Amino acid sequence: MKTLADFKNKLIVGNKLKLQRFENIEGLWKEDLKMSLTREISKVMSTKFALATEDKGKMVDSYCDYPKKHEYTFIDDNTIEIILHRVKLVYSFVG
């Protein structure tokens, strides 16, 4: 991926994103949280997308606004690094 449009084109309902890294960048937590979580894309809209998330035994939508130019970097053709609210998220498309 080279542009945000490339990222948006890959956001197709039913596709999956894997959270590769969830990192504190400004002292928000005492230590970085590292997790590997794969979630299905449940909605794609003009200003945001949603990932299906389990909450208390029910599937709900967890929304993410598209990042602004200064908030993201592409690592490779399937991976994006997003920095929002003092947190670095690294997502990769699965499959």
GROMACS elastic network, one bead per residue, 0.5 to 0.9 nm:
[ bonds ]
;  ai    aj funct       b0    kb
    1     4     6  0.78680   500
    1     5     6  0.86631   500
    1     6     6  0.55165   500
    1     7     6  0.63938   500
    1    74     6  0.64265   500
    1    75     6  0.83290   500
    1    76     6  0.64315   500
    1    78     6  0.65881   500
    1    79     6  0.77446   500
    1    80     6  0.82147   500
    2     5     6  0.83323   500
    2     6     6  0.65273   500
    2     7     6  0.81308   500
    2    73     6  0.88800   500
    2    74     6  0.66715   500
    2    76     6  0.84344   500
    2    77     6  0.75653   500
    3     6     6  0.52080   500
    3     7     6  0.67018   500
    3     8     6  0.88462   500
    3    74     6  0.82174   500
    4     8     6  0.61836   500
    4     9     6  0.85988   500
    4    66     6  0.83589   500
    4    67     6  0.83571   500
    4    68     6  0.88310   500
    4    69     6  0.80859   500
    4    72     6  0.87627   500
    5     9     6  0.60859   500
    5    10     6  0.87161   500
    6     9     6  0.51322   500
    6    10     6  0.65173   500
    6    11     6  0.89740   500
    7    10     6  0.53127   500
    7    11     6  0.66043   500
    7    78     6  0.84750   500
    7    80     6  0.81149   500
    8    11     6  0.51256   500
    8    12     6  0.82285   500
    8    44     6  0.84572   500
    8    66     6  0.85337   500
    9    12     6  0.72132   500
   10    15     6  0.81843   500
   10    78     6  0.88651   500
   10    93     6  0.81066   500
   11    14     6  0.87713   500
   11    15     6  0.69888   500
   11    16     6  0.85988   500
   11    17     6  0.89116   500
   11    41     6  0.70258   500
   11    43     6  0.87319   500
   11    44     6  0.67822   500
   11    49     6  0.78913   500
   11    93     6  0.88272   500
   12    15     6  0.55673   500
   12    16     6  0.85832   500
   12    41     6  0.66937   500
   12    42     6  0.83016   500
   12    43     6  0.80137   500
   12    44     6  0.70052   500
   13    16     6  0.83956   500
   13    40     6  0.74710   500
   13    42     6  0.51911   500
   13    43     6  0.58632   500
   13    44     6  0.67791   500
   14    40     6  0.57113   500
   14    41     6  0.54249   500
   14    42     6  0.63972   500
   14    43     6  0.87751   500
   15    39     6  0.85902   500
   15    40     6  0.57742   500
   15    41     6  0.56187   500
   15    42     6  0.84327   500
   15    93     6  0.76437   500
   15    94     6  0.73590   500
   15    95     6  0.80367   500
   16    38     6  0.65391   500
   16    39     6  0.55201   500
   16    41     6  0.57577   500
   16    51     6  0.85103   500
   16    92     6  0.84973   500
   16    93     6  0.59607   500
   16    94     6  0.54066   500
   16    95     6  0.76897   500
   17    37     6  0.82897   500
   17    38     6  0.56068   500
   17    39     6  0.55676   500
   17    40     6  0.63779   500
   17    41     6  0.71060   500
   17    51     6  0.82718   500
   17    91     6  0.61304   500
   17    92     6  0.55373   500
   17    94     6  0.57702   500
   18    36     6  0.67473   500
   18    37     6  0.55204   500
   18    39     6  0.63807   500
   18    40     6  0.87907   500
   18    90     6  0.83470   500
   18    91     6  0.54738   500
   18    92     6  0.51901   500
   18    93     6  0.62261   500
   18    94     6  0.64573   500
   19    22     6  0.72879   500
   19    35     6  0.71001   500
   19    36     6  0.54787   500
   19    37     6  0.51166   500
   19    38     6  0.61528   500
   19    39     6  0.81262   500
   19    89     6  0.70884   500
   19    90     6  0.58887   500
   19    92     6  0.66458   500
   20    34     6  0.77966   500
   20    35     6  0.66446   500
   20    36     6  0.53688   500
   20    37     6  0.72965   500
   20    38     6  0.87849   500
   20    89     6  0.75740   500
   20    90     6  0.52706   500
   20    91     6  0.56321   500
   20    92     6  0.68550   500
   21    33     6  0.77036   500
   21    34     6  0.54914   500
   21    35     6  0.60585   500
   21    36     6  0.70153   500
   21    81     6  0.88834   500
   21    88     6  0.74413   500
   21    89     6  0.56345   500
   21    90     6  0.50005   500
   21    91     6  0.73795   500
   22    32     6  0.73244   500
   22    33     6  0.57392   500
   22    34     6  0.56159   500
   22    35     6  0.66894   500
   22    36     6  0.88281   500
   22    87     6  0.68919   500
   22    88     6  0.57417   500
   22    90     6  0.67235   500
   23    31     6  0.84767   500
   23    32     6  0.50511   500
   23    33     6  0.57203   500
   23    34     6  0.68257   500
   23    86     6  0.86570   500
   23    87     6  0.56550   500
   23    89     6  0.65894   500
   23    90     6  0.87102   500
   24    27     6  0.63256   500
   24    28     6  0.59448   500
   24    29     6  0.63437   500
   24    30     6  0.84554   500
   24    31     6  0.71720   500
   24    32     6  0.52481   500
   24    33     6  0.72077   500
   24    86     6  0.65000   500
   24    87     6  0.50387   500
   24    88     6  0.65270   500
   25    28     6  0.72942   500
   25    29     6  0.89055   500
   25    32     6  0.82205   500
   25    83     6  0.87816   500
   25    86     6  0.55275   500
   25    87     6  0.57287   500
   25    88     6  0.66929   500
   26    29     6  0.82534   500
   26    86     6  0.56823   500
   26    87     6  0.77460   500
   27    30     6  0.65245   500
   27    31     6  0.80384   500
   27    86     6  0.82815   500
   28    31     6  0.85090   500
   28    86     6  0.72107   500
   28    87     6  0.81664   500
   29    32     6  0.68756   500
   29    33     6  0.84387   500
   38    94     6  0.81440   500
   39    42     6  0.88972   500
   39    51     6  0.60164   500
   39    52     6  0.59987   500
   39    53     6  0.68933   500
   40    50     6  0.86024   500
   40    51     6  0.55737   500
   40    52     6  0.54843   500
   40    53     6  0.82133   500
   41    44     6  0.76014   500
   41    49     6  0.74771   500
   41    50     6  0.59549   500
   41    52     6  0.62522   500
   41    61     6  0.89650   500
   42    49     6  0.77069   500
   42    50     6  0.54670   500
   42    51     6  0.52406   500
   42    52     6  0.55255   500
   42    61     6  0.69291   500
   42    62     6  0.89039   500
   43    48     6  0.84665   500
   43    49     6  0.54840   500
   43    51     6  0.70825   500
   43    52     6  0.85659   500
   43    61     6  0.79940   500
   43    63     6  0.86366   500
   44    47     6  0.84396   500
   44    48     6  0.65181   500
   44    50     6  0.64701   500
   45    48     6  0.52918   500
   45    49     6  0.56705   500
   45    50     6  0.84333   500
   46    49     6  0.80693   500
   46    66     6  0.87610   500
   47    64     6  0.88261   500
   47    65     6  0.60008   500
   47    66     6  0.60444   500
   48    63     6  0.66793   500
   48    64     6  0.55064   500
   48    66     6  0.52706   500
   48    67     6  0.89106   500
   49    62     6  0.83548   500
   49    63     6  0.56993   500
   49    64     6  0.55274   500
   49    65     6  0.65096   500
   49    66     6  0.73998   500
   50    61     6  0.55408   500
   50    62     6  0.52176   500
   50    64     6  0.61024   500
   50    65     6  0.87063   500
   51    60     6  0.82490   500
   51    61     6  0.55678   500
   51    62     6  0.51906   500
   51    63     6  0.64806   500
   51    64     6  0.80472   500
   52    59     6  0.61866   500
   52    60     6  0.57204   500
   52    62     6  0.62778   500
   52    63     6  0.89586   500
   53    58     6  0.81177   500
   53    59     6  0.54458   500
   53    60     6  0.52690   500
   53    61     6  0.58860   500
   53    62     6  0.61551   500
   54    57     6  0.60265   500
   54    58     6  0.54352   500
   54    60     6  0.61312   500
   54    61     6  0.85465   500
   55    58     6  0.52764   500
   55    59     6  0.61885   500
   55    60     6  0.66126   500
   56    59     6  0.83703   500
   64    67     6  0.84631   500
   65    68     6  0.89963   500
   67    70     6  0.79014   500
   67    71     6  0.55764   500
   67    72     6  0.63550   500
   67    82     6  0.69078   500
   67    83     6  0.80964   500
   67    84     6  0.78295   500
   68    71     6  0.52837   500
   68    72     6  0.70435   500
   69    72     6  0.61417   500
   69    73     6  0.83722   500
   70    73     6  0.81723   500
   70    83     6  0.85258   500
   71    81     6  0.82225   500
   71    82     6  0.56113   500
   71    83     6  0.50471   500
   71    84     6  0.66444   500
   72    80     6  0.68150   500
   72    81     6  0.54137   500
   72    83     6  0.62022   500
   72    84     6  0.88537   500
   73    79     6  0.87786   500
   73    80     6  0.58535   500
   73    81     6  0.51543   500
   73    82     6  0.66800   500
   73    83     6  0.87989   500
   74    77     6  0.74119   500
   74    78     6  0.81763   500
   74    79     6  0.60078   500
   74    81     6  0.61248   500
   74    82     6  0.87761   500
   75    78     6  0.77581   500
   75    79     6  0.53522   500
   75    80     6  0.57483   500
   75    81     6  0.68844   500
   75    90     6  0.88954   500
   76    79     6  0.52545   500
   76    80     6  0.73758   500
   77    80     6  0.84120   500
   77    92     6  0.89623   500
   78    91     6  0.82291   500
   78    92     6  0.53493   500
   78    93     6  0.53655   500
   78    94     6  0.81338   500
   79    90     6  0.69853   500
   79    91     6  0.55895   500
   79    93     6  0.66161   500
   80    89     6  0.81873   500
   80    90     6  0.57693   500
   80    91     6  0.54718   500
   80    92     6  0.65408   500
   80    93     6  0.89661   500
   81    88     6  0.68299   500
   81    89     6  0.56698   500
   81    91     6  0.64828   500
   81    92     6  0.89189   500
   82    87     6  0.81335   500
   82    88     6  0.57136   500
   82    89     6  0.51192   500
   82    90     6  0.63035   500
   82    91     6  0.80777   500
   83    86     6  0.66695   500
   83    87     6  0.55617   500
   83    89     6  0.62556   500
   83    90     6  0.87364   500
   84    87     6  0.53749   500
   84    88     6  0.65628   500
   84    89     6  0.79036   500
   85    88     6  0.84377   500
